[in-house]
């Protein structure tokens, strides 16, 4: 390119600290930056765009909504951040909310705003709230403190008749479309433990499995996500192809037939005892008997899942070290 001050989005993402997909989302929805195009149609950005994105990123990390600040110029953004710094320094320490408590308050507020969007069948509003919340909360807090309570609320209201199945499908589709932002883009270690994530046969709801895979990625695992409704033989084949250390299965709904119990036993038999089988989901407790029988690690909550991942990672690292010594 003739102008060396023009950059492709990969460079902009590295220099600004904003993921490429989020740059595009801010550009598309809020016109936060307005790149030009090459003859081949590629977006190109300037140093000014990078500076704006850096400041917008800092401001959203301070709790500002991107929709409220995307129109501000550089001086206004700098002034906003300067005021934030001054207010934090001069505020009495006892009155400053803890980071976790502050983010929890933001998450609770977003749950209500997102549910209102679902109730109004406002897909654009829901997507906008999700995008802002991911930036303000971070991925793990977004999943645990916003998304999980919201999906539980939607499920409860669907069962009472306040919402229709189409409301849940809309929300699920938007969550699925945002996984490009949620997923960990950092390269895994060459020796990272590998995991297969799926739902068993007849389990069509995949969000629980999808979120479990994202959390595992954030903990440094190399995850292969297979989607929903897979027979035991296919899950076991994926374990063999990837040499997986663990399989995580999500069970969201209790079925009247015996398919799930049969599939769980089949998965355990095919993957063997050396591969950890982890099971979670809203309906997992309905299969307590068979889970105990085949010996699985049962997920109690997100923190417990992280503990399970950490324990397996430590064992995996020890085994890898022993192999290198042989």
N, C-alpha and C positions, 0 to 999 in steps of 0.2 A: 504494500500500500504506500502511496506517495506521502501520506501524512503519518509520521511515526507516533503521533499522539492519539492514534485510533487503535483500539484494542478489541480483540474478540472476547466473548463472554467468559471463556475459561480463565483468561488473565484477569478480567474484572472481578470475577468471583474470588480468586486467590488474593488479590490486593485489597478488596473491600471487606472480605470476611463474610459475604452474603452468598449463599448457595445459588448456583446458576438458575435453578428452577424457581427459586424465590425472587431473584432479580426479574425474571420474566413475568412472574405473577404480579409483582409490584408495578412493573411497567404496564402490563395489560389492564390491570384493574384501577390503578391510581395515577398512572402517568408520572410516576416518581422520577423516571428518567425517560428520555426520548431519543434513542439511538438512531443513527443513520444506517443505511444498508449499502453493502458492496454490490457490484454488478451481479455477483452470484447469489445475492439475497441474504447474505450473512449480516447479522447485527454487528455494528462496530460502535464502541463507546469511547468517550474522551476522558482526560484526566479530571475534568469537572464532574463527569458522571460518577467516577470512582470516589471523588471527594464527597459528593452527595450521598452515595450509598453507604460510605463509612459513617457519616453523621446520622443518617436515618437508622442504621443498625444500632448505633450507640443509644439513640433516643428510644427506640423500641425496647432495648434492654433495660432502660430506666422506667419502663412501664407505659410509655406513650403508645397510643394506637396509631398504626401506620396510616389509617384512613384520615386521621386528624392532622397529620404532620407532613404528608407526602407533597403538599403544595408549597411548603415553606422553602425560601431560598437559603443559600449557604449561610449568610449572616444571621438570619432568623433561627436556623438550626443551631448555630454556634451559641447564640444568645440563650436559647432554650437550655442547652446543655450546661452553660455556665451558671445559669440560675439554679439548675438542679444541683450542681456541685456545691454552690454557696449554701443552698438551703439544707443540704445534708450536713455540711460542716458546722453550721450555726445551730442546728436543731439539737436540743438536749438529748444525750445518749439514751436516757430512759424512755424517751418518747418515739425513738426510731423503731419501726416494726422490724422483726427479724425477716431475713430474706425468704425463708420458707413460709412464714406466716403471711407475709405480704403476697407471695405468689398464690397461696391457698385462697386468699380473699379474691384475687383476680380470677382464679379458676372458678370459684363459686359464682361470681358475677357472669362469667362467660357461659356457664351451664344454663343459667336462666335466659340469656340472650339467644343462645343456640336453640334452646327448646322453643322459644317464641318463634324463631325462624322455621323450625320444623312444623309447629302447629299451623303457621300461616302458609305452609308449603312454599316457602321462599328459599329456593335452592341457592340463588346468588348470595343472599344475605347469610345463609349458613356457611357457604364456602368462604366468604369474606371474614366472618367471625373465626372460623377455624384457622385461616392463614394468619390473622393477627395474633390469635392465641398461641400458635406454635412459636412465633417470634418472641412474644412476651414471656412465655412460660418455659420454653425449652421442651424438647421432645418427651422426656420421661414424665415430667409433671403434667404436660398436656394429656398424655395417655392415661395416667393414673388418676389425676384429680379432676380432669374435665371430661375426657372421652368416655371413660368407664362409667362414671355416674350418669352421664347423659344417655348412654345406650341403655343402662339399667332403667332410667326414668322412662325412656321411650318404650321399652318392653313392658313396663308396668302399665303405662297409659294405654298401650295397645290391647293388653288383656282386659282392661276395664272398659274398653270401647271408646275412649276419648280420641284415640288415633286409629287410623286404618293401616293395614299392612303396607300400603303404598308409601306412607310417611316413613316407616322404618327402611324400606327399600331405597328411598331417596337419600336418607342420611347415610346409609351404608355405602351407596354408590359414591357419594362425595368423599367419605373417609378413604375409600379405596383409591380414588383419583389423587389424593394428597400424599400417598405413601412415598412418592418421589422426594418429598420434602422431609418426611419423617425418618426415612431410612438413613443409616450411617454410611456416608460416602468415603470415610477414611479406609485405606487399604488394611486388610487383616494381616496379622503376622503369618508367616509361612507355616508355622507350627500351631496355629490356632485350632482349637477343637471344632469339629464339624457337626452340624445339626440338620436333621430333616424335620420340617414342620408341615403338618397337614391336618385334615379332619377325616375320620373314618367313613366308611360306606354309609350312605343315608343321612349324613350330617352335612347339610347344604350351607349352613351359615358359617362363613369363614373369617369374620372379623377378629374373633378371639385368637385364632391361629395366626393371623396376619400380624396382630399386635405383639403376640409372644415372640414371633420371629424378629420383629424390629427391636424389642428389648434385648434379645440375645445378641443381635448385631452390635448394639450399643455397649454390650459387655465384652466385646471382642471376639465373638464367635463367628465362624464362617457358616452362614445359614443358606440352605436350599429350601425355598418355599414352594410347595407343590400344589397349593390350592386346596379345594374342598372335595369331599365325596370320593375318596380313593380306596380301593380294596387293599387288603393287607399285603397281597403279593406285590403290588406296585410300590407301596411304601418300603417294603423290605428290599426290593430291587434298587431303589434309590439309596438306601443305606449301603448296599454292597458297592454301587458305582462310586459313591463319594467317600467310602470308608468312614462313615459317620460315627461319632462317639455317643450321640444321643438322638432320640426321636421325641418330639413334642407333639402331642395330640390334643385338640380342643373338642370338647363335647358341649354343645350349647343347648340342645333340647333332648328331653326324654322321649324315646320312641316306645311304642307299645309292643313291638316285635323283639326277637332275641338277636337281631342282626348285630347290634353294637357289641353285646357280650361275646358273640362268636368271633367278631372281627378283632376285638382286643386280645382275645386268647391267641388268635392266629398271628397277629403282629408279634406278640411276645415270643411265640414259638419260632417264627421265621427269622427274627433279628438276633435271637440268642440272648444269653444272660450277660454277655460282655458289653452289650449296648444298653445304655440307660433308657428306660421308657418313662417319659414325663407326661402326666395327664392333668389337664385343667379345664376350666369352662364352667358356665352356670349350672349345667346339668351333670357335671362329673360326680357329684356326691350321690346321685341316684344309682350309680354303679359301684358303690363302695365295696360290695362283696366280691365282685370279680376283680376289682383293682387290687384288693388285698391278696386275693388268691394268686394272681400272676406276678405280684411284686413290682409295683410301679412307684414312682415318686409323685405324690399328689400335691398339686399347687394349691396353697391356701390363699395367697394374695400375691401382689406384685413383688413386695419385699421378700417374701418367701421364695418366689421364683428366682430372684436375683441371688439369694443364698444358695439355692440348688445349683445354679449356673456356676457360682464361684467355687463350690465344693468339687464339682465335676472338673472344672478347669484346673484346679490344683492337682487332682489325681491324674489328669491327662498330662500335665507338665512333668510330673514325677515319672510317669511311664515313658514319656519321650526322652527324658534324661537318662533313664536306665537303658533304653535302647541304644543311645549313642555311646554308652560305656561298654556295650557288648562287643 
